[in-house]
Amino acid sequence: MPAQTLSVAILSGKGGVGKSNVTLNLALSLQQSGASVLVLDGDLGLANVDVLMGFTPDGTIWDVLQGRTTIDRVLHTDPASGLHVLPAASGTGQQAQLDTKSCQLLLKTLRPLAEKHDFVLLDLGAGLSETVRLLARSAAVQLVVTTPEPTAITDAYALLKVLSKAHHLNHFQVAINNIVDPEEVSLTRTRLLGAARKFLQVEARLIGTIRHDPLLQEAVYKRTPLLHLFPESPAATDIASIAKKLKSLRRKMIAEGTISPCLSLRTRKPAAAAPADQAAASPGTTPAQTRPVQKASPARAAATEKAPKGSASPKKSSR
């Protein structure tokens, strides 16, 4: 019988792009559609999923690893949806970074619970720490959240580069958050997805976009998930659309038998690199937009180009 649990590592190159909100509301949307979902707060030193949900955890996954309690006692069940959440600690540095051996222990501890669910979403810390890279490698799908801001695009490109070169991950899903102007979608597609395909030979597919929504910030202040408080809001609607695509992806991978063992640090072999002249740019990319840039990464050079008239100025991102 092929594997049934789809594990999704949700990542970002930098903080402040709304990754935790996307993770939580994506999980709720999947749960409300009939799937069983487990969320692991994988930001082991700066956890905040419990804050966004408005509950105080009785313990954390770190307490489980230290033998002070059991997963059943730490596991939180959202009374409104049935969503399962494993919280992490915040404000302590000891467990913020895990080496390979500690990561293996964490994944081994989580696996029996994870395999009881249709989806496991790992809300990982921002950036390129060893813990982030190892946990990202353990998932079947890597979903990168970014915004149209130049710094977010540059850091997302750096994340794709490290994960592809050092860990041989070459297929990513990308969600663009906090969209104000529709033109930002095509610009981000060119500057991130197109550059990744051309210069890294990495396939990064746009799984969805999420509109800027002031109601999201209100939900954060009220410590209530957006899908509970404003289920018909623009951002909630967009996240529900991404959830549908994830469900379709899971069905496809089950049918093809391509879902890898749940939460396993597999050894990945390097993918055969395509010749540079065969690397295709993303749809709509012009030669001028994909021309190699000297002495700077393609994403950094593209992200710092002057935006066309009509594009929105940089905005403050939601948490």
ABEGO torsion letter per residue (X at the ends): XBBABBBBBBBBABBGAGAAAAAAAAAAAAAAAGBBBBBBBABAABBAAAAAAGBBBABBAAAAAAGABBAAAABBBBAAAGBBBBBBBBGBAAAABBBAAAAAAAAAAAAAAAAABABBBBBBBBEABAAAAAAAAABABBBBBBBABAAAAAAAAAAAAAAAAAAGBABBBBBBBGBABAAAAAAAAAAAAAAAAAAAGBBBBBAEBBBBBAAAAAAAAAGBBAAAABAABAAAAAAAAAAAAAAAAAAAAAAAGABBBBGBBBBBBBBBBBBAAABBBBBGBBAAAABBBBGBBAAAAAAABBBBBGBBBBBBBBX
